[in-house]
Amino acid sequence: MPTVADLGYPRLASEGFYSFYAPARTPAATIDMLNREIRAVIEAPEMKQKLLGLGQEAQTSTPAKLRDYQNKAIVAFTASMKAAGVELE
């Protein structure tokens, strides 16, 4: 099966990711505790192996880094849709 680059789109890239969210106005201390506990589970060697077996690469981050990642992804996606002439209906 040819890759996307082989099909003539060498710069086309896409990533998927999973993340956890909490309701707006959740106290920062609660967010920090949830992040710490979720990271501990995901970073455990047995969980990393289980995820690899499912074809997933376990990566953890912080709420601030997730926000920055998502903001950059929105800007990039918006620019690519505009460049392709896609318009909302």
C-alpha positions as CSV (number, residue, x, y, z in Angstrom):
1,M,0.0,0.0,0.0
2,P,1.5,3.4,-0.9
3,T,2.1,6.0,1.7
4,V,0.5,9.4,1.5
5,A,3.8,10.8,0.5
6,D,4.1,8.2,-2.3
7,L,0.7,9.4,-3.6
8,G,2.1,12.9,-4.0
9,Y,1.4,14.6,-0.7
10,P,4.8,14.7,1.1
11,R,3.8,17.4,3.5
12,L,0.4,16.0,4.5
13,A,0.6,14.8,8.1
14,S,-2.0,14.0,10.7
15,E,-1.9,13.0,14.3
16,G,-4.5,11.7,16.6
17,F,-4.4,12.0,20.3
18,Y,-6.5,11.2,23.4
19,S,-6.7,13.6,26.3
20,F,-8.7,14.1,29.4
21,Y,-10.8,17.2,30.1
22,A,-12.6,18.6,33.1
23,P,-15.5,21.1,33.3
24,A,-14.8,24.8,33.1
25,R,-13.9,26.4,36.4
26,T,-12.5,23.2,37.9
27,P,-10.1,24.3,40.6
28,A,-6.4,24.2,39.5
29,A,-5.5,22.0,42.5
30,T,-8.0,19.4,41.2
31,I,-6.6,19.6,37.7
32,D,-3.1,19.2,39.0
33,M,-4.1,16.2,41.0
34,L,-5.9,14.5,38.1
35,N,-3.0,15.2,35.8
36,R,-0.5,13.7,38.3
37,E,-2.6,10.6,38.9
38,I,-3.5,10.0,35.2
39,R,0.1,10.4,34.2
40,A,1.2,7.9,36.8
41,V,-1.2,5.3,35.4
42,I,-0.2,6.0,31.7
43,E,3.5,6.1,32.4
44,A,3.5,2.7,34.3
45,P,5.5,0.2,32.3
46,E,2.7,-2.3,32.1
47,M,0.3,0.3,30.8
48,K,2.8,1.5,28.2
49,Q,3.1,-2.1,27.0
50,K,-0.6,-2.6,26.9
51,L,-1.0,0.5,24.9
52,L,1.8,-0.4,22.5
53,G,0.0,-3.7,21.9
54,L,-3.0,-1.7,20.8
55,G,-0.8,0.4,18.4
56,Q,-0.8,3.4,20.7
57,E,2.3,5.3,21.8
58,A,1.8,6.6,25.3
59,Q,2.8,10.2,25.8
60,T,1.9,12.4,28.7
61,S,2.0,16.2,29.1
62,T,0.7,19.0,31.2
63,P,-2.6,21.0,30.9
64,A,-0.6,24.0,29.6
65,K,1.2,22.0,27.0
66,L,-2.1,20.4,25.8
67,R,-3.7,23.9,25.5
68,D,-0.7,25.1,23.5
69,Y,-0.7,22.0,21.3
70,Q,-4.4,22.4,20.6
71,N,-4.2,26.2,19.9
72,K,-1.4,25.6,17.4
73,A,-3.3,22.7,15.7
74,I,-6.4,24.9,15.3
75,V,-4.3,27.6,13.7
76,A,-2.6,25.2,11.3
77,F,-5.9,23.4,10.5
78,T,-7.7,26.7,9.8
79,A,-4.9,27.8,7.5
80,S,-4.9,24.5,5.6
81,M,-8.6,24.6,5.1
82,K,-8.5,28.2,3.9
83,A,-5.6,27.3,1.5
84,A,-7.8,24.5,0.2
85,G,-10.7,26.8,-0.3
86,V,-12.9,25.0,2.2
87,E,-15.8,27.2,3.5
88,L,-18.2,26.6,6.2
89,E,-21.8,26.2,5.2
